[in-house]
Amino acid sequence: MNFDINNLLRDNIRNLVPYSSARDEFKGEASVYLDANENSLGSPLTKWYHRYPDPLQWAIKEKLSAIKAVKPEQIFLGNGSDECIDVLIRAVCEPGIDNILICPPTYGMYSVSANINNVKIKSVPLTPDFQLDIPAIDAAIDDHTKMIFLCSPNNPTGNSLNRADVEVLLNNYFGLIVIDEAYINFSRQPSYARDLVEFPQLVVMQTLSKAWGLAALRVGMAFASKAIIDVMNKVKPPYNINQASQDLVLKALEEVGQVNDMIRILVEERDKLAAELTTVPGVEKVYPSDANFLLVKVKDGRAVYDYLLTQGIVVRDRSNVTLCEGCLRVTVGTPAENQTLVAALKNYSK
Ligand SMILES: *Cc1c(COP(=O)(O)O)cnc(C)c1O
């Protein structure tokens, strides 16, 4: 199979002449910068923030490359994964004509981003055990299905998708296949990033918002072939990761060890919390999780949600979501926070 991203692109994107910034046109070192209409006197904050940031964030990509074992030119950085989703949809889906395929219950931004871009959505629900319904996906795909969004581990169900099912798609479908791995660090499954060599239509998304604890900095990543990454870079706003975020991310990436320690603690806490919740009267089921949250089925989801609010505890009410009826999604917190939650739930059921 000869996959060529160019065959998938919208005509206007294939022909797009991207914005060329001052930093694109001069890349070397100079002593006098008079090319970008910045304020050479500086800023009230610090002497650094008066210059535009590196549009392609190479320093960060070099570091990420070593951590993720993906080449720097195969990494795209977005203003959160949410920007990666939007850029991909805009690059390949012709509004009003093309469609994306999603498998709910899943992360909400795929459909929101498609709707903003007036791109149709084919929804093929997961099976009752939260796995891909391959025959139904096969039946739903048409000539205008430009991309499939898979989420593994999936939000809000917490499970990983079966690799065999994902491989069926990778071997037979040649639109873009985006695998959202926002929760991969908490999972027992390896990342699909190692499969990029074999599957040219694959895009793997990760984020610094979850395991790395940097949700406020808004940095998401996409790993794909250089050809796909080049298109994403062409479509994104020129300076999509600001300098303050770039500085802090560079610093944070030095601390892989500390992050791995946190992941270990959160995974331990998750499994402990899951075990404890199953003993709480009124809790009907705690679903297995490969993420940093638990999907918990209770007798009356909305009532338990409201009660927890009165105790100052906010969880996510998913009780009206298809296949998640009666369920709350609970993020694994600090050990103390998790104990507070368990104690509150035990009190409720008394
Ligand atoms: C939290 C989450 C993200 C992260 O989005 P950012 O924009 O990077 O913060 C992406 N995908 C899923 C499924 C998530 O749950």
The ligand as a Gaussian input file, in Angstrom:
#p B3LYP/6-31G(d) Opt

LIG

0 1
 C       -7.101000      15.170000      28.817000
 C       -7.141000      14.612000      27.453000
 C       -6.397000      15.179000      26.435000
 C       -5.491000      16.333000      26.734000
 O       -5.748000      17.434000      26.027000
 P       -4.749000      18.673000      26.158000
 O       -5.373000      19.621000      25.193000
 O       -3.392000      18.197000      25.726000
 O       -4.758000      19.144000      27.568000
 C       -6.411000      14.604000      25.182000
 N       -7.143000      13.510000      24.937000
 C       -7.847000      12.919000      25.905000
 C       -8.587000      11.676000      25.626000
 C       -7.887000      13.459000      27.185000
 O       -8.641000      12.878000      28.129000

